[in-house]
Amino acid sequence: MEPAFRQAFQHDNDSEVLFSGVILDVLCKWVWLTWLREKVKYFR
């Protein structure tokens, strides 16, 4: 029973992992852009 349960759990987790991956990607890009903007502001 455990392998089947684990398989179902893994399948259910796939979309969750993908979703959090997208959120992390957006968050990283946003932080990088904010940091870049601050750097540009500092150099002007």
ChimeraX commands (.cxc) that place a marker at each C-alpha (Angstrom):
marker #1 position 0.00,0.00,0.00 radius 0.5
marker #1 position 2.81,2.43,0.82 radius 0.5
marker #1 position 4.34,2.53,-2.71 radius 0.5
marker #1 position 0.92,3.31,-4.19 radius 0.5
marker #1 position 0.32,5.99,-1.55 radius 0.5
marker #1 position 3.74,7.46,-2.17 radius 0.5
marker #1 position 3.14,7.42,-5.92 radius 0.5
marker #1 position -0.19,9.23,-5.51 radius 0.5
marker #1 position 1.44,11.72,-3.14 radius 0.5
marker #1 position 4.32,12.29,-5.56 radius 0.5
marker #1 position 1.90,12.85,-8.44 radius 0.5
marker #1 position -0.08,15.29,-6.33 radius 0.5
marker #1 position 3.12,17.07,-5.35 radius 0.5
marker #1 position 4.24,17.60,-8.95 radius 0.5
marker #1 position 1.98,20.58,-9.58 radius 0.5
marker #1 position 2.79,21.98,-6.14 radius 0.5
marker #1 position 6.53,21.77,-6.80 radius 0.5
marker #1 position 6.05,23.38,-10.21 radius 0.5
marker #1 position 3.92,26.13,-8.67 radius 0.5
marker #1 position 6.45,26.92,-5.93 radius 0.5
marker #1 position 9.20,26.80,-8.54 radius 0.5
marker #1 position 7.42,29.47,-10.58 radius 0.5
marker #1 position 6.88,31.59,-7.46 radius 0.5
marker #1 position 10.57,31.27,-6.54 radius 0.5
marker #1 position 11.56,32.23,-10.09 radius 0.5
marker #1 position 9.34,35.33,-10.06 radius 0.5
marker #1 position 10.54,36.26,-6.58 radius 0.5
marker #1 position 14.19,35.96,-7.60 radius 0.5
marker #1 position 13.62,38.07,-10.71 radius 0.5
marker #1 position 11.77,40.71,-8.69 radius 0.5
marker #1 position 14.53,40.89,-6.06 radius 0.5
marker #1 position 17.18,41.11,-8.79 radius 0.5
marker #1 position 15.32,43.89,-10.61 radius 0.5
marker #1 position 14.80,45.82,-7.37 radius 0.5
marker #1 position 18.50,45.46,-6.53 radius 0.5
marker #1 position 19.43,46.59,-10.05 radius 0.5
marker #1 position 17.15,49.62,-9.79 radius 0.5
marker #1 position 18.71,50.58,-6.44 radius 0.5
marker #1 position 22.18,50.25,-7.96 radius 0.5
marker #1 position 21.23,52.48,-10.91 radius 0.5
marker #1 position 19.74,55.03,-8.51 radius 0.5
marker #1 position 22.93,54.93,-6.44 radius 0.5
marker #1 position 25.21,55.50,-9.42 radius 0.5
marker #1 position 23.30,58.48,-10.78 radius 0.5
marker link #1:1,2 radius 0.2
marker link #1:2,3 radius 0.2
marker link #1:3,4 radius 0.2
marker link #1:4,5 radius 0.2
marker link #1:5,6 radius 0.2
marker link #1:6,7 radius 0.2
marker link #1:7,8 radius 0.2
marker link #1:8,9 radius 0.2
marker link #1:9,10 radius 0.2
marker link #1:10,11 radius 0.2
marker link #1:11,12 radius 0.2
marker link #1:12,13 radius 0.2
marker link #1:13,14 radius 0.2
marker link #1:14,15 radius 0.2
marker link #1:15,16 radius 0.2
marker link #1:16,17 radius 0.2
marker link #1:17,18 radius 0.2
marker link #1:18,19 radius 0.2
marker link #1:19,20 radius 0.2
marker link #1:20,21 radius 0.2
marker link #1:21,22 radius 0.2
marker link #1:22,23 radius 0.2
marker link #1:23,24 radius 0.2
marker link #1:24,25 radius 0.2
marker link #1:25,26 radius 0.2
marker link #1:26,27 radius 0.2
marker link #1:27,28 radius 0.2
marker link #1:28,29 radius 0.2
marker link #1:29,30 radius 0.2
marker link #1:30,31 radius 0.2
marker link #1:31,32 radius 0.2
marker link #1:32,33 radius 0.2
marker link #1:33,34 radius 0.2
marker link #1:34,35 radius 0.2
marker link #1:35,36 radius 0.2
marker link #1:36,37 radius 0.2
marker link #1:37,38 radius 0.2
marker link #1:38,39 radius 0.2
marker link #1:39,40 radius 0.2
marker link #1:40,41 radius 0.2
marker link #1:41,42 radius 0.2
marker link #1:42,43 radius 0.2
marker link #1:43,44 radius 0.2
view
